Amino acid sequence: MRGALAITGLVLSLLTPMTDTQTSSPPQGKITLDIKTINGSGCPAGTADATAVMSDDNTSFTVTYKNFAAKTGASTTAIDQRKNCQINVLVHVPPGFTYAVAEADYSGFAHLAAGATALEQANYYFTGTAATARVPHTLSGPFDGEWHTRDAANVLVYAPCGIDRNLNINAELRASAGSSDGNTTSFIEMDSSHASVATTYQFSWMQC
């Protein structure tokens, strides 16, 4: 069966405790991103990479992963079945502005045999603060095609004004054979070898 999956989740207490209901238009000029580290079982150093690109209107940035996949079935191990990738990125914000992550949209491809399941989840935090709760998005086989999930913050929590704090995004993929034939391979992936796969993080801006 081919198809697309769209799920909306709730991410609680995004980032650091500075809240305000007054949002601003994005600052003028190009915002730049500086990826400090990329690490995890789904993107070990030297074997996989990711790129982050800011949108022209400063409302979002996009991360493209490579070789980020979890699989289960014949000849797979527990390590194959659970993968994570953590990105540590510094967003260079103009003076007088701060930002929150308002939404995160994930997409990828999956092939799941009947009885198999897959999961995508992520958490977010600034360096030096507690990580947010993970919100699981699940997919059940039989399935063969694109999947889409969305994390959304019910209360916008902004980065502290005037302080550079690296944003950490820890994404995870899992695949489980469940009741499927153990000799059949099932997988879920976020992989840039498919041109339409990208993860988009939406900003909300506020003047300090």
Stockholm file with secondary structure:
# STOCKHOLM 1.0

chainA/1-208         MRGALAITGLVLSLLTPMTDTQTSSPPQGKITLDIKTINGSGCPAGTADATAVMSDDNTSFTVTYKNFAAKTGASTTAIDQRKNCQINVLVHVPPGFTYAVAEADYSGFAHLAAGATALEQANYYFTGTAATARVPHTLSGPFDGEWHTRDAANVLVYAPCGIDRNLNINAELRASAGSSDGNTTSFIEMDSSHASVATTYQFSWMQC
#=GR chainA/1-208 SS CCCCEEEEEEECSCSSSCBCSCCBCCCSSCCEEEEEEEESTTSCTTTCCEEEEECTTSSEEEEEESSEEEEESTTCCHHHHEEEEEEEEEEECCTTEEEEEEEEEEEEEEEECTTCEEEEEEEEEETTSCCCCCCCEEEESSEEEEEEEEEEESSCBCCCTTCCCCEEEEEEEEEECTTSCTTSCEEEEECTTSTTCCEEEEEEEEEC
#=GC SS_cons         CCCCEEEEEEECSCSSSCBCSCCBCCCSSCCEEEEEEEESTTSCTTTCCEEEEECTTSSEEEEEESSEEEEESTTCCHHHHEEEEEEEEEEECCTTEEEEEEEEEEEEEEEECTTCEEEEEEEEEETTSCCCCCCCEEEESSEEEEEEEEEEESSCBCCCTTCCCCEEEEEEEEEECTTSCTTSCEEEEECTTSTTCCEEEEEEEEEC
//
